[in-house]
Amino acid sequence: MRRPQPLAVLLALLASAIVAVQPVAAQSILRDAETEELLKDMVAPLVEASELEPGNVELVLINDGSINAFVAGGQAIYVHSGLINEAETANEVQGVLAHELGHITAGHVVRFDERTKRATNISILSLLLGVGAALAGAGEGAMGIIAAGQQAAMGSFLSFNRDQEASTDLAGARYLSGAGITGKGMIKFFERLRGNEIRAGYSQADEAAYARTHPLSGDRIQVLRGLLEKDPAWDAPPDLALQERFVRAKAKLFGYLAEPQRTLNAYPPRDTSIPARYARAYAYHKEARVDMALAEADALLAVEPDNPWFLELKGQVLLESGRPMDALAPLRRATELTRSHPLIAGMLGHALIATENKANFPEAEQVLRASVQKDRYNPFAWYQLGVVYEARGDIPRARLASAEQQVMNRLYPQALMNAQAAEASLPYGSPDWIRAQDVALEARAELERLRDRR
C-alpha cells in the first residue's frame, strides 16, 4: 500500500473538518403519554421560577441509553432514556431539568452555534495555511501549523463550554430554590456521575479538567453544595406522589426498551409491586406471551381500575395482539379519563380502524381529528386519519394527511407533491386548504435549505 503524500493528508484533514461541522442525524423520539405528562409536571414549577412562559417549554424523550439531557434551539429540553434509567428519584431528574432551563434562559444554544463556527473557522484556516505550506515544500511545518490551529480551536471551544456549564449549574440552583424544591437530588446525581468518572478512569486533576467539555463533577458538587445547603428549600420533603409516578414510568420505560430477559431479571415474578408488574407486562408483550402480559395488566387494574395508563396498557396489548375489538373498551375509557390525550386517542382511532368495520370509521375520524388538533406532531395518527379519508373517498384530505405525515418524516418531495394536490382540490379558503398551503410552504423551504447546503 502506498503511503499518502503530505498534500493528500492535508486535503483529507480539510475535508474531514468540513464534514465534522455538519449536523448529525436525528435520534429517535419516544412518545408515551404517561411519561410526557410526568415530565411536564416535574418541570412546571421550575419553569415558573425561571419566568419562562410555561406553554413554550417542550420536553422530548430520546431513545438513547447515555446519561444526558440537552437543549437544541427554541425552548425544548431533550431527555435521554438513559437519564431516566440512571436516576433514582424524580428529584434527581428535576435537578437536571433545572440545569437545562438555565441553558435556555441564558441563550446558550445561540452562543454555542456562534462559538462552534468560530472554532471551526480557526481550524479550517489552520488547515488552509497548512496546505499552502505543503505546496511550498514545508511538509513538517505544515503539520505544525495544523496542530497549532486545532489546539487553538479546541481550547477556545472547550473553555467556552465549561464556562457555560458552570454558570448554568448556578441558574439551575436558583430555579430549584425559587420553586421550593430541594437541591439534594441535583447533588446526588452529580455525585453518581462523579463515581462513574472515577470508575471509568478519568483523572480529577486540574490538567484533565482543561481538556473536557464540562467542569469536573467534583468541582460542580463543591460549588453547588455550598450554595444549596444554605437554601431554605434544602430540607423540603420530597413530593411522594411525583416519586411514585416516576418509579412507575421508569419501570415502564425499562420494560419497553430492555431485552425481555433483562427486564425479568430486574423485576422477577415474585415482585408483585406496581412498577414490577408494569415492566413485566411489556416484557411479556414483546415476547408475544399475550396471556401473561394481560394477566399483569389486569392485576394492575385490580388495584387501580380507573388508572388511564393501565387501561392504555391493556388496550395496547390487545390491539397489537390482533384483538382490536377487545381493545376498544379499555382504550375508550382511557381516552375519556385523559380528556382525549392525543396519543391515547390516536391509539383508539387505530383500534377502530383495525376492526375493519366501516361502522367504526366515523368514530375513528372523530377521535383522530381531535388527536391531531391537540398534537400535530404525530405522524402515525395522520397516517390513520388518511386511511379513514381514503376509505370514504375523500382523496384531497387523504393526500393532506399524507403530506402532514411525510413532512414530519422528512420526506419533503412527497410532502410537497401531496400538499399541492390537496390544495388544488380542497374548498378554496377552508381551514384544510389553508393548512395544505402551510405544509407545502414548509416542505418547499426545507427542500431549498437542503439544496443550499450542498
C-alpha atoms as one frame of an Amber mdcrd trajectory, in Angstrom:
protein
   0.000   0.000   0.000   1.361   3.400  -0.961   1.996   5.912   1.845  -0.160
   9.076   1.485   1.691  12.223   0.460   1.606  15.262   2.809  -0.681  17.235
   0.490  -3.122  14.332   0.278  -3.142  14.053   4.061  -3.826  17.774   4.443
  -6.674  17.744   1.940  -8.203  14.737   3.656  -7.998  16.537   7.004  -9.610
  19.616   5.481 -12.461  17.526   4.075 -12.978  15.754   7.398 -13.116  19.059
   9.258 -15.783  20.388   6.931 -17.833  17.207   7.255 -17.476  17.276  11.033
 -19.385  20.529  11.358 -22.467  19.170   9.584 -25.391  18.257  11.873 -25.679
  14.641  12.963 -28.719  12.525  12.166 -31.647  12.968  14.499 -32.080  10.369
  17.221 -35.356   8.516  17.591 -38.043  10.115  19.725 -40.043   8.086  22.238
 -43.679   9.044  22.690 -45.536   7.919  25.807 -48.477   9.826  27.242 -47.775
   8.939  30.882 -44.073   9.813  30.744 -44.701  13.072  28.894 -47.275  14.154
  31.481 -44.833  13.252  34.270 -42.012  15.299  32.745 -44.352  18.266  32.256
 -45.383  18.145  35.918 -41.741  17.800  37.000 -40.613  20.869  35.117 -43.698
  23.089  35.642 -42.636  24.706  38.974 -39.105  25.189  37.644 -40.385  26.916
  34.515 -42.458  29.231  36.688 -39.398  30.048  38.811 -37.362  30.747  35.663
 -40.044  33.202  34.452 -40.321  31.460  31.095 -43.753  31.001  29.575 -44.973
  27.515  30.660 -46.634  26.693  27.364 -43.454  27.422  25.413 -41.191  24.863
  27.116 -41.325  21.448  25.478 -39.852  18.186  26.784 -38.856  15.460  24.341
 -37.838  11.936  25.340 -34.995  10.499  23.229 -34.270   6.795  22.834 -30.622
   6.929  23.866 -29.041   4.890  26.658 -26.433   7.520  27.534 -26.930   9.647
  30.630 -27.697  13.021  29.159 -30.130  15.848  28.543 -29.652  18.836  26.284
 -31.284  21.827  24.631 -31.086  22.387  20.877 -32.822  25.515  19.726 -36.059
  27.107  20.850 -37.267  26.135  24.297 -37.125  22.346  24.032 -35.357  20.071
  26.513 -34.347  16.673  25.164 -34.102  13.958  27.828 -32.272  10.719  27.099
 -33.910   7.479  28.216 -30.557   6.644  29.861 -31.007   9.581  32.216 -34.372
   8.264  33.394 -32.877   4.803  33.843 -29.893   6.095  35.835 -31.785   8.456
  38.151 -33.209   7.009  41.347 -35.642   9.791  42.168 -37.848  12.338  40.489
 -35.917  14.988  42.396 -32.697  13.989  40.626 -34.347  14.452  37.236 -35.704
  17.820  38.378 -32.141  18.880  39.173 -31.104  18.078  35.607 -34.159  19.839
  34.155 -33.379  22.933  36.235 -29.866  22.927  34.785 -31.183  22.644  31.218
 -33.627  25.511  31.804 -30.566  27.574  32.656 -29.218  26.912  29.160 -32.495
  28.158  27.672 -32.726  31.344  29.737 -29.085  32.192  29.028 -29.491  31.684
  25.278 -26.618  29.231  25.259 -27.784  27.435  22.113 -27.285  30.571  20.018
 -23.955  31.310  21.672 -22.912  27.678  21.240 -23.535  27.908  17.493 -21.548
  31.133  17.316 -18.598  29.651  19.215 -18.715  26.443  17.168 -18.460  28.484
  13.969 -15.575  30.458  15.439 -13.697  27.313  16.459 -14.386  25.754  13.057
 -13.082  28.854  11.296  -9.856  28.694  13.327  -9.491  25.016  12.473 -10.177
  25.394   8.745  -7.896  28.446   8.499  -5.052  26.429  10.005  -5.715  23.652
   7.501  -5.658  26.086   4.568  -2.398  27.597   5.808  -1.038  24.082   6.186
  -1.990  23.275   2.610  -0.165  26.392   1.472   2.932  25.396   3.410   2.811
  21.883   1.977   2.569  23.247  -1.555   5.666  25.313  -0.786   7.507  22.146
   0.232   7.391  22.547   4.036   5.669  19.277   4.931   6.640  19.177   8.631
   5.963  22.865   9.051   2.530  22.378   7.525   1.670  19.694  10.043   2.835
  22.003  12.836   0.518  24.762  11.595  -2.386  22.333  11.560  -1.659  21.032
  15.062  -1.408  24.544  16.488  -4.640  25.581  14.815  -6.515  22.515  16.007
  -5.283  23.069  19.570  -6.323  26.741  19.494  -9.767  25.837  18.183 -10.285
  23.128  20.771  -9.064  25.305  23.626 -11.368  28.147  22.611 -14.370  25.859
  22.306 -13.866  23.835  25.499 -13.138  26.848  27.678 -16.352  28.476  26.475
 -18.374  25.309  27.089 -17.006  24.824  30.629 -17.968  28.395  31.497 -21.469
  27.771  30.174 -21.938  24.612  32.225 -20.716  26.223  35.449 -22.987  29.254
  35.081 -25.919  27.046  34.169 -25.477  24.974  37.333 -25.933  28.160  39.351
 -29.015  29.138  37.358 -30.470  25.674  37.968 -29.880  26.064  41.685 -31.786
  29.368  41.621 -34.746  27.769  39.890 -34.858  24.904  42.370 -34.812  27.418
  45.192 -37.500  29.570  43.594 -39.717  26.510  43.155 -39.177  25.409  46.759
 -37.618  22.124  45.571 -34.671  20.664  47.428 -31.339  20.547  45.624 -30.414
  17.217  47.212 -31.350  15.405  44.014 -29.077  17.594  41.894 -26.160  16.970
  44.262 -26.824  13.232  44.426 -26.998  12.924  40.661 -23.693  14.740  40.201
 -22.162  12.509  42.869 -23.266   9.492  40.863 -21.738  10.965  37.708 -18.521
  11.578  39.611 -18.477   7.942  40.691 -18.913   6.904  37.078 -15.979   9.135
  36.081 -13.709   7.600  38.696 -14.691   4.053  37.730 -14.060   4.919  34.079
 -10.559   6.091  34.975 -10.936   9.858  34.497  -8.423  11.886  36.467  -9.748
  14.513  38.845  -6.615  16.618  38.352  -6.757  20.172  37.048  -4.881  19.174
  33.880  -7.657  16.777  32.936 -10.310  19.403  33.619  -8.973  21.660  30.879
  -9.481  19.059  28.153 -13.083  18.306  28.970 -16.299  19.869  27.801 -17.783
  20.139  31.290 -16.371  21.143  34.651 -15.442  18.077  36.681 -18.351  16.699
  38.643 -16.363  17.066  41.861 -15.916  20.775  41.214 -19.603  21.202  40.450
 -20.615  19.373  43.608 -18.358  21.513  45.779 -19.751  24.797  44.438 -23.377
  23.681  44.358 -23.364  22.065  47.786 -22.110  25.257  49.359 -24.945  27.150
  47.688 -27.806  24.679  48.017 -27.252  23.624  51.632 -27.869  27.225  52.679
 -31.143  27.397  50.790 -34.411  27.165  52.782 -35.637  24.516  50.346 -32.730
  22.144  51.174 -34.786  20.304  53.791 -38.063  20.464  51.858 -39.659  16.989
  51.826 -39.783  15.142  48.507 -43.030  15.000  46.559 -44.069  11.416  47.288
 -46.809  11.345  44.640 -44.358  12.555  41.990 -41.817   9.979  43.124 -44.350
   7.148  42.824 -45.222   8.280  39.303 -41.528   8.422  38.445 -40.825   4.901
  39.695 -43.708   3.558  37.629 -42.724   5.424  34.462 -39.102   4.334  34.892
 -40.110   0.672  35.168 -42.429   1.021  32.194 -39.652   2.557  30.093 -37.223
  -0.163  31.131 -39.706  -2.899  30.228 -40.366  -1.281  26.866 -36.716  -0.773
  25.878 -34.750  -3.583  27.505 -34.448  -7.157  26.334 -37.235  -9.181  27.991
 -34.830 -11.365  29.945 -33.101  -8.301  31.399 -36.477  -6.980  32.468 -37.440
 -10.268  34.098 -34.100 -10.383  35.909 -34.598  -6.849  37.209 -38.285  -7.408
  38.041 -38.713 -11.131  38.822 -42.233 -12.633  39.068 -42.005 -12.798  42.859
 -42.041  -8.970  42.881 -45.712  -8.036  42.836 -45.239  -4.287  43.163 -46.899
  -1.991  40.650 -43.617  -0.965  38.942 -42.569  -4.615  38.595 -45.887  -5.649
  37.065 -45.697  -2.685  34.723 -42.234  -3.652  33.473 -43.086  -7.339  33.139
 -46.244  -6.606  31.152 -44.120  -5.007  28.439 -41.504  -7.781  28.603 -44.161
 -10.455  28.130 -45.828  -8.442  25.367 -42.538  -8.162  23.477 -42.199 -11.937
  23.628 -45.797 -12.412  22.402 -46.784 -14.028  25.705 -50.139 -12.359  25.480
 -51.923 -14.115  28.342 -49.110 -13.283  30.772 -48.998  -9.650  29.628 -52.758
  -9.336  30.063 -52.553 -11.001  33.480 -50.104  -8.296  34.618 -52.312  -5.553
  33.153 -55.402  -6.989  34.876 -53.508  -7.194  38.176 -52.661  -3.502  37.846
 -56.271  -2.622  37.051 -57.487  -4.636  40.035 -55.557  -2.184  42.241 -56.437
   0.986  40.282 -59.367   0.283  37.922 -59.578   3.868  36.660 -55.895   4.380
  36.024 -55.795   5.559  32.373 -52.231   4.380  31.842 -53.073   0.843  32.938
 -56.137   0.894  30.677 -53.947   2.113  27.828 -51.515  -0.758  28.508 -54.267
  -3.365  28.312 -55.686  -1.811  25.156 -52.246  -1.713  23.543 -51.546  -5.386
  24.317 -54.925  -6.415  22.910 -54.626  -4.230  19.817 -51.096  -5.303  18.952
 -52.006  -8.944  19.567 -54.650  -8.872  16.848 -57.698  -8.287  19.077 -58.803
  -4.742  18.175 -62.462  -5.281  19.136 -61.417  -6.253  22.677 -59.095  -3.242
  22.823 -61.881  -0.715  22.243 -63.373  -0.724  25.749 -60.142  -0.036  27.695
 -58.950   2.482  25.123 -62.263   4.338  25.095 -62.152   4.554  28.894 -58.515
   5.715  28.870 -59.365   8.359  26.272 -62.271   9.555  28.409 -60.214   9.700
  31.615 -57.396  11.667  29.966 -59.794  14.047  28.199 -58.709  12.722  24.825
 -54.974  12.742  25.305 -53.717  12.833  21.704 -51.541   9.731  21.944 -54.248
   7.607  23.565 -56.950   8.970  21.257 -54.673   8.123  18.345 -54.392   4.541
  19.571 -58.169   4.323  19.925 -58.536   5.575  16.348 -56.091   2.900  15.211
 -58.084   0.194  17.030 -61.361   1.374  15.482 -59.854   1.166  12.002 -58.227
  -2.195  12.732 -61.644  -3.729  13.402 -62.215  -3.376   9.626 -65.795  -2.497
  10.437 -66.752   0.559   8.385 -69.374   1.418  11.009 -66.490   2.313  13.349
 -64.839   4.702  10.882 -66.871   7.833  11.781 -65.808   7.477  15.418 -62.240
   6.851  14.275 -62.281  10.076  12.260 -63.643  11.990  15.229 -61.010  10.812
  17.720 -58.147  11.073  15.227 -59.062  14.635  14.250 -59.182  15.520  17.959
 -55.778  13.880  18.367 -54.004  15.809  15.613 -55.659  19.086  16.605 -54.057
  18.773  20.038 -50.766  17.377  18.765 -49.936  17.869  15.105 -46.574  16.106
  15.517 -47.924  12.569  15.472 -47.228  11.008  12.064 -48.952   7.723  12.890
 -52.211   9.495  13.769 -52.031  11.369  10.476 -51.496   8.097   8.645 -54.561
   6.550  10.300 -56.620   9.637   9.517 -55.558   9.344   5.891 -56.811   5.746
   5.885 -60.241   6.928   7.054 -60.420   9.670   4.411 -59.389   7.309   1.632
 -61.940   4.701   2.729 -64.749   7.208   2.328 -63.407   8.543  -0.963 -62.175
  11.920   0.365 -58.928  11.862  -1.611 -57.946  15.556  -1.132 -57.970  15.208
   2.666 -56.289  11.820   2.421 -53.472  13.490   0.474 -53.275  16.315   3.015
 -52.977  13.764   5.841 -50.213  12.008   3.876 -48.408  15.338   3.420 -48.608
  16.028   7.167 -47.085  12.633   7.875 -44.400  12.941   5.208 -43.163  16.369
   6.234 -42.610  15.051   9.780 -40.721  12.080   8.372 -38.579  14.447   6.259
 -39.973  13.102   3.001 -40.148  16.614   1.625 -40.613  15.933  -2.131 -43.558
  13.605  -1.444 -44.998  16.035   1.124 -44.815  18.914  -1.351 -46.495  16.895
  -4.096 -49.354  15.719  -1.846 -49.867  19.135  -0.248 -50.111  20.823  -3.658
 -52.548  18.183  -4.902 -54.681  18.600  -1.790 -54.698  22.391  -2.110 -55.854
  22.129  -5.719 -58.915  20.052  -4.775 -59.963  21.329  -1.337 -62.605  24.082
  -0.967 -60.954  27.459  -1.514 -60.284  29.287   1.763 -61.273  26.354   4.004
 -59.103  25.514   7.049 -57.792  22.372   5.317 -57.000  24.372   2.155 -55.013
  26.867   4.247 -53.224  24.009   6.039 -52.295  22.423   2.702 -50.646  25.715
   1.737 -48.729  25.783   5.025 -47.444  22.239   4.599 -46.413  22.954   1.011
 -44.520  26.059   2.118 -42.769  24.118   4.892 -41.771  21.285   2.557 -40.543
  23.730  -0.102 -38.495  25.700   2.445 -36.838  22.530   3.719 -36.004  21.402
   0.196 -34.417  24.789  -0.547 -32.456  24.681   2.707 -31.118  21.231   1.901
 -30.252  22.340  -1.640 -28.311  25.355  -0.332 -26.226  23.158   1.971 -24.917
  21.018  -0.871
